[in-house]
Amino acid sequence: MATPSKPDKQKDIEKRERIVKRIALELRDGYYVNLGIGMPTLVANYVPPGMEVVLQSENGMLGVGSAPIRSRAPKMLI
């Protein structure tokens, strides 16, 4: 299988962003959400500030949050 060209990769990234932003619009305060694994875990980056949503992924992690800011990320996290 051929590796996608840079423009194709960018299109894929843009598609993923549109999808996860749309999913985040469905969330409501207090929801417990099973996101599955993979792309759906990106939804955590779009939970609105102040909204409390507990996210669970298929690998069993509970309470996953948005991606940390690199300068603030614990060294052992990444």
C-alpha positions as CSV (number, residue, x, y, z in Angstrom):
1,M,0.0,0.0,0.0
2,A,1.4,3.4,-1.0
3,T,2.0,6.1,1.6
4,P,-0.4,9.0,1.2
5,S,1.2,12.2,-0.1
6,K,1.4,15.2,2.2
7,P,-1.8,16.9,0.8
8,D,-3.7,13.6,1.3
9,K,-2.4,13.4,4.9
10,Q,-3.5,16.9,5.6
11,K,-7.0,16.1,4.1
12,D,-7.2,13.1,6.4
13,I,-6.3,15.2,9.4
14,E,-8.9,17.8,8.5
15,K,-11.5,15.1,8.1
16,R,-10.7,13.7,11.5
17,E,-10.9,17.2,13.1
18,R,-14.3,17.8,11.6
19,I,-15.6,14.4,12.8
20,V,-14.3,14.8,16.4
21,K,-15.6,18.4,16.7
22,R,-19.0,17.1,15.6
23,I,-19.0,14.3,18.1
24,A,-18.0,16.8,20.9
25,L,-21.2,18.9,20.0
26,E,-23.2,15.9,21.1
27,L,-21.8,15.8,24.6
28,R,-23.7,17.2,27.6
29,D,-22.6,18.0,31.1
30,G,-22.4,15.0,33.3
31,Y,-22.2,12.4,30.4
32,Y,-20.2,9.2,30.8
33,V,-19.0,8.4,27.3
34,N,-17.3,5.3,25.9
35,L,-15.3,6.5,23.0
36,G,-13.9,3.2,21.8
37,I,-10.3,3.5,20.7
38,G,-8.4,5.4,18.0
39,M,-9.7,8.5,16.4
40,P,-12.7,8.9,18.9
41,T,-10.3,9.6,21.7
42,L,-9.5,12.9,20.0
43,V,-12.9,14.1,21.1
44,A,-11.4,15.0,24.5
45,N,-9.6,17.9,22.9
46,Y,-13.0,19.5,22.1
47,V,-14.9,19.2,25.3
48,P,-16.0,22.8,26.1
49,P,-14.3,24.4,29.1
50,G,-16.5,24.0,32.2
51,M,-18.3,20.9,31.0
52,E,-17.7,17.8,33.0
53,V,-17.7,14.6,30.9
54,V,-16.1,11.3,32.0
55,L,-14.5,9.7,29.0
56,Q,-13.8,5.9,28.9
57,S,-11.8,4.3,26.2
58,E,-11.7,0.6,25.2
59,N,-8.4,0.1,26.9
60,G,-10.1,0.6,30.2
61,M,-8.8,4.1,31.0
62,L,-11.4,6.3,32.8
63,G,-11.3,10.0,33.0
64,V,-9.1,10.7,29.9
65,G,-8.6,14.4,29.3
66,S,-7.5,16.6,26.4
67,A,-3.9,16.4,25.2
68,P,-1.5,18.1,27.6
69,I,0.5,21.2,26.7
70,R,4.0,20.0,26.1
71,S,5.6,22.3,28.6
72,R,3.2,21.2,31.3
73,A,3.0,17.5,30.6
74,P,4.5,15.2,33.3
75,K,7.7,13.8,32.0
76,M,6.5,10.2,32.6
77,L,3.2,10.7,30.7
78,I,4.6,10.8,27.2
